[in-house]
Amino acid sequence: MKTCKTLLTVCFALLLTHHEASAQAAGKAEAKPNIEALNHISTYLDELDNLAGTFLQIDQQGNSSTGQFLMKRPGLMRFDYDPPQKLKVVADGKWLAVQEVPGEKADRYPLSQTPLPIFWGKESLTDKAQYISKLDVFDSAAEMLLQDPAGDFPGYARLTFNYQGTAETTLLRSWHVVDAQGQAITIILNDLQKRENIDKEDFELVEPRRRPYGKF
């Protein structure tokens, strides 16, 4: 199920614990994140909710896909891929579901085993600072490297923000995820719009009903 694994890499995928490749990390002391920038980015993410837009996904072979997404705190995300793909990826707060064909049964994975709760959960990013390996600040951007300090999730994720020194000027632009097998996925977010409210029912998938136990 290579497609599903690729999508799980995206999620986030969405998304985002993991540690830098051992060749780069070996023998190097971890740099402390820029505290001021971390506080600004954390404030921005804490206040971000009911977000919609479009996305561009690029894999390491250069293949691209597009689609629409919805995000609602805490822990809710939905990615609908444009034709000819029929994929849907939905996080409902407990499970990450990957549905390859609309209406068919989806494959589900515990959300707790993905990095999604780190930046899109109930707790603030400042409470998860141990996962931030590096935070670089440039003239008008910031780049955050996320990794699992325990090393249980090999790989890493890099989030990119528009950033000009305040929470108000911060904007999540993309994330780049590399899994334990070295598979890389980049997600670029476009047309970001804040909604007043997004219904939780939007994070449900249409699937075949399960038969009652004992009936065939």
C-alpha positions, 0 to 999 in steps of 0.5 A: 500500500505504497500510496497510503504510506506516502499520504501518511508521510504527508500527514502530516502529516501532517506530519512532524516528529522525527529526527535529522539524518544521523549523518548530519546529527552525529557529534553536533550539539542541538541548537536552542530555538530562537525563543522570541520567534518560537513564541510568535509562531506558537501564538500564531498557531494557537490562534489559528482555527477553521482554516481552508485553502488549496495545496500542492503536493510534490514527491521526491520524483517531482510528481505533483498533485493538487487539492483542497484542504480544511483544518480545525483545531484541535486535531481535525484536518481534511485533504481532498485530492483533485481528479484524476486522483480520488484520494481523501485523507482525514484526521478526525481527532482520534484517527487518521483515515486514508480513503483511496476511492470515495465510498469505500472503506478507509484505512485508519491509523491512530492519530497519536502515532503521527506528528499532528498533535504536536502543532495542531493539538490541544497543547501549545507548541511551546509545551512541545518545545522538545520536538523543535530541533532547530528554528532559523529566522531569515529576513521575511521567513522562518524555518522550523525543524521537528524531530522526535527527541527519543528517536522512536520516529526516525525521519524529520519534518521542516515547516516553513513560515512567512515571518516578519518578527510578530505573530500577526505577520506569521503565516504557515506556508509549507512542510517538508517531511522525510520518513525513515525510508528516506521518502520525501513529500513537500506540501505547499499551502495556498489561498489560505482563508480563515473561516468563522466556523467549519462543521465537525461533520466535514471531517467524516468520510462516507463508508460502507456500513458495518454489518451487525455482529453475527449477521451475514 
